[in-house]
Amino acid sequence: MEAFDGKLHAQEDRIEIRDDRSVLRQSIDLKDRKVDGLVQIFDGDGQLQMRNAFRDNLPDGDSEYYRGEQLQMRQTFEAGKLQGPTEIYDPAGNLTAELNYADGKLEGKAKYYLFGTLVRVARYREGLLHGLSEDFLPDGRPAQRSPYQSGVLHGLVERFWPNGQLMEKTNYSKGRQVGESQRFGPNGKPMRSPKAAAPAASQTTAPRATALHATTSPASASRAPASATARAAHPASGQSRAAARSTPPPARRTTAAGHEAAHTAHEAPHVVQQPGRLEKLFRGD
C-alpha cells in the first residue's frame, strides 16, 4: 500500500481517503484500474452518507444516500443511467416521492407525498410532463388538474375550491391559453372577472397549483475531495405552502433536470458523475 500526504491510501483493488484524524471519508473499489464495486462517502464521524455501485467506471446497480442514519434516497443505475424506481424520504423518514426512470429520464407515473399524504400525481414521457398532472389537498380532494403534452400545457386546466367545487377552468393549446378563464364561486355559480390582457407573443400562461406541497430538492450529498468518483444529491424537504392565485404566471417547458413546469412543487433527483477525475487519479496527474 502506498500513502500520499498521509490522507490518500491506494492499493491495487481499493483507494481510501482519510482525514487528519484518520477517519475514513471515502472508499473506492477498483478492478483493472477502473472503478468497479462500491463507492462510499462518509461524514466526519465516519457515518455513511453515500453508497453507489459501479462497474467499468460507471454507476451500475443500487445507490443509497443518507442523512445521519436516515435513508434519504434510493435509486438504481444501469451503465451510468438511472433506471427503474427512485424513492425519496424526508429527514423524519417519511416517503416524499416515488419516481420512475428509463434511460436516465423520468418516465411514467410519479407520486409526491406530504407527511405521508398523496398531494400530486404527475405523468412523464422521455423526461417531460406528458398526460394529466393532478394535485390534491391534504384531505384527498382535488386541487388542480393539468393536462400536458411534451412538457407544455395542452387541454383543459381545472382548479377547485377546498369544498370540491370548480373554481376555474382554462383551455390551453400547446402551452398557450385559448380564450378567457371561467371562474366560479365556492357555491358553483359563475363569477364575473375583469377582461384579461392578451399575453405577449413571447409568453404563455400556466395555472398555479392550489394544493399544499412539500418541496423536495437535491443538494450535495457531501463535499468529497477532488478525486471523488461521484457527487450525489441529498433530497431536502422544505416547507409547504398554499399557492392559490387568480392570475396565473408564465409557463415554462419542463425537463427532467428542472422537473416540473410553472407550478411544480418538486424537483427530480439527479446524480452528476465525473469519471474523468478518476482517470487523472489513476494516471497520477
N, C-alpha and C positions, 0 to 999 in steps of 0.2 A: 504493500500500500504506500502511495506517495502522499505527501502533505504539502499544501500550498498556503502560505501565510497563516498557518495554524487554524484555518477555517474550512478549507475545501479538502476533502479526503476522497481520492479516487482509486478504484481498483478495476479489474477487468470487467466485472459484472455489476458494479454499482458506484454511484457518486453520492457522497454525503456532504452536506453543508451544515456547519455548526457555528454558533455564535461565540462570543468571547468567554461565555460561561460553559462552553462545550455542550450546550443544549442543541439537540438535533433540530434544524429548521427545515431541511429539505432532503429528500432521498429520491434517487432516480435509478431505476433498474435498467441495465444495459444488456445488449446482445449483439455481438459483431459490431461494436462501436455505434450502435443505434439505440435509441430509447425503446425499450421493449420490456413490458412488465408494468409495475406500478410506479407512478409519480406521486409523491406525498409531500405536503407542505404543513408545517406545524407552527403554532404561535410560540411566544417567548417562554411559556410554561410547559412546552412540549405537547400541548393539546392539538390533536389532528384538526386541521382546517379544510384540507382538500385531499381527495384521493382519486386519481384518474388512472384508468388502464390504458396503456399504449401498446402499439405494435408497429414496428418499422417507422418509428419517429412520428406516428400519427395517433391521436386518441382513438381507441378501439375497445369498446366494452363499457362497463359501468363507470360513472363518475358521481362522486358524492361531495357535498360541500357542507361544512358545519360552522356553527357559531357556538363556541363552548362545546358542550356535549350534545347540543340540539341539532339534528339534521335540518338543513335549510333548503337543499335542493338535491334531487336525484335525477340523472338523465343518462342516456345511452348513446354512444358513438359507434359508427361503422366507418372505418377508413377515413377518419377525420371529420365526418359529417354527423350531425345529430340525426338519430333515427328512433322512431317509436316514442313512447310516453316520457314526459318530463313532469315531475311533481315539485311544487314549491310550497314551503311552510313558513309561517311567521315565527318570531322568536319564542312564542309560547308553545310551538309545536302544532298549531292549527293549520290544516291544509288551506292554502290560499289560491292555488291554481293547478289545473290539470291540463297539460298541453300535449299536442302530438306533432311530431316532426317526420318529414320524409325528405331525404337527401338534403338535410340542413335547413329546410324551410317549414314553417308552420303549415299543417295540413289537417283538414277535417275539423272536428268539434273541439273547442276549448272552453273550459269551465273555470269560473272565478268565484271565490268564496270570501265572505266577511265573517270572521268568528264562527266558522262552520256553516254559515247560511249561504246558499247559492245566490249570487247577485248578478251574474252575467253568464250568458252562453253565446259564444261567437263561433263563426264558421270560416274556415280558411281554405284557399286553394293556391298552392305554389307560393306561400308566404304572404298572400294578400287576402284581406277580408272578402269573402265571397259567399253570398247567401244571407240568411236572416241572422242578425245580431239582436239578442233580447236582453234587456235589463230588468231587474226585479227589485222591488222593495224588500226590506227585511222580513216582512210577513208573507212573502211569496207572491204578492200581487204584481201585475206587470207595471213597469215604469216607462218603458220605451221599446219599440220595435223598429229596427232599421235594416232595410234590405241593401245589400252591397253586391256590386258586380265588378270583379277585378280591382278591388281596392277603393272604389268610389260609390257613393250613394246612387241607387237606381231603383225606383219604385216608391211606394207609399210609406212614409215615416209616420209613426203614431206615437204620441205621448199621452200619459194617463195621470189623472188625479189619484191621490192616495186611496180614495174610496172606490177606485176601479173605473170611474167614468172617463171617457175620452176627453183629453184636454186640448189636443191639437193634432191636426193631420196635414201633411205637406207632401206633395209629389216631387220626385227628383228624376231626372233623366241624365245618366252618365255624369253625375256629380253636380248638375245644375238644377236649381229649383225651377219648377214649372208652375206658373201661376202663383196665387197668394195662398198663404196658410189659412186654414179654417180653425178657429178656436172656439172652445166650448167651456161653459162653466161647470162647477162641481155637480150641478143638477142635470147636466147633459144638454142644456139649452145653448144655442149658438151665442157667441159674444161678438160684439162689434169691435173692430180693431182699426187703427189708422192704416191708410194705404201704405204698403211697404215700398221703399225706393228700389228701383231695379238694380241688381248687382252689377258692378263693373265688369268689363269684358274679361279681365284677368282673374276674377274671383268667382267662386261658387259658394254656396251656403250649405251648412250642415247643422243638424239638430244638436242639442246639448242634452246629455243624459240626465234623467231626473232621479235615478236610483242612487243610494248611498254606496260608495265604492271604497275598497281598500286598495291603495296604490302599492304595487309591487314592482320595484325597480332593482336591476342588478348593480352591485357595487363590487369593488375589487375584493377578492377573497383574501388576499394577502399582498404584501409588498416583498416579493421574493427577490433574491439577488439577480444580477443581470444574466446569470447563466440558467435561470429557471426555464423549465421546458414549457410551462403553460401558465396562463393567467386566467383564473376562474372568476366567476361572478357570484357574489353572495346576494340573494334577494333580501331586501329590507322592507318591512311593512311600514306603511305611512298612515296618515290619519284619514279617516273617512270624512266625506263632506257632501252636502246636498248641492246639486248643480242645476236646479230648475231655473230656466230663464225664458223669457218670452221671445227675445231676439236671438236667433242662432248665430254662432261665429262662423268664419270661413272654413270650408272643408279642405282637407289635405289628402293626398294619395297615401295609402298605407302600405308599409312593407313589413317584413318580419323583424327587421332591425329596429324600426321605430314602433312597431306593433300596431296600435290602434289608429283610427282616423282622428277627426277633430274632437270627438267626445270620449276618447278612451280613458280608462282609469288604471290600466295596467301596461306593462312593457314585457315583451318576451325576453326570457333569459338567453344569453349567448355566451360563448367562450371564445376568447382570442388566443390562438396558438401562434407561437413564434419559434418554429423548429430551426430557423437559421441561426439563432443564438446557440443552440446546442452544437450545431456543426462547427461553429467557431471554437467552442469549448473543446471539442474533440481534436480539432487541428492544433490547439494550443495558441490561437490568436489572442 
